[in-house]
Amino acid sequence: MDFNDTKEETAFREEARTWLEANVPSAADLEGLNYIEQAKLWQQRKYDAGWACIRWAKEYGGRGASPMEQVIWNQEEAKFGDLPGGVFGIGQGMAAPTLMSWATDEQKAYHLPKLASGEHIWCQLFSEPAAGSDLAALRTKAERDGDDWVINGQKIWTSGAHYSDYGILVVRTDPTVPKHKGLSYFFLDMKSPGIDTKPIKQLSGDANFNEVYFTDVRIPDSQRLGEVGQGWQVALTTLMNERASIGGGGTAVGFDSVFKLAQKVTIDDKPAIENSAVRAKLADWYCQEAGLRFTAYRSMTALSRGETPGPENSIGKLVGAPKTQDMASFAIDLMEMSGAIWDEDFAVESGLFQGSYMGIPGLRIAGGTDEIMANIIAERVLGLPQEPRMDKGIPFNEVPTSSS
């Protein structure tokens, strides 16, 4: 396979680079704005110039770009550092592909351009206190009332719920059938009466996750995606894209950042990069990153054919998050006593490695734990026998619980 740019790709890369050089927000542009305002400014600027969500169809706010052009854009944008925009990841990377597959033409025409422009931020209301990795065991219920559904229950670990405009939601509409068959999928306005959002303070000091409570929240049936009872199939569209996003997305801590640190710090009065043990670690991580990159190319090939990302995306998540955590831990060790300093004004690389070390464990849970990813790979990629499941085929309301 030839990974050099074609003549057309070279021209596209130059066009993207030239636009970025002229339009990436300066410090003055962002001064006085909070992170969400900064992200909206940058996203709107890209949207107005035709550089937002470039692989989407033009009618949805994109430019109909190829998967390779998306890769080139990502590469060029990454050269300008950590630009604001993380608040759009769930909406653009998970909700939008689900809407594209399951929503009506009218819903797509209204919501997708607002997702592309950054006008609307979306969250994902899946996990529950008793149904994290086992999503199909969720208990938040929806009951039909005329043309509406009435929602009661609780979600947890919902990233960005406190600032989101819309959310995608999976609920139980029929407890008398096996758990996977009794689910339905909706999207809703996060300002709807009866929604109570409570941020959760994290170990890092941030509060990005939330508990979300639903008390008699009404959702029109027109905002259901898929048929009643088809929620699991719709959710799989979201989950496959979520794992592609988490597994394939870049992180601030990677091979390059640890390699540069190893050139700066010393071991036994010599640059750490000259130490054989350090070099061996770096070589392993370089190989892992290369493997993840090429696995991501397989997913891009599937997308270019109009296919839904498959279970192989679980490989990226299963390998990528632990790798990043290990690299951050190793970098902190390389810094010796100064590795304990997290203050951005004093820490090496402004506390990059310390912040990553505290935050990355969440990625080993989000979108499915390491154990769930290993099971998916074993069963759906390698074709190994399924784990015994005691609740398989049993109506959900007859599944034994700790309280029964």
Protein Blocks (a to p, Z undefined) as FASTA:
>chain_A
ZZbdcfklmmmmmmmmmmmmmmgccfklmgopafklmmmmmmmmmmmnopgoklbcfkno
paopafklmmmmmmmmmmnojaehklmmmmmmmmmmmmmmmmcfklmmmmmmmmmnomac
cdddfbdfklmklmmlpcbdcddehjbccdedddehiehklmcfbdcddddfbfkbcfkl
mcccddddfkbghiacdddddfkopafbccdddehiacdfklpgcjehilmmmmmmmmmm
mmmmmmmpccfbdfklmmmmmmmmccehiafklpmklmmmmmmmmmmmmmmmmmmmmmmm
mmmnopacdfklmmmmmmmmmmmmmmmmmmmmmnmmmlmpmbfklmghhhmmmmmmmmmm
mmmmggpafklmmmmmmmmmnopacdddfkgoiafklgccfkZZ
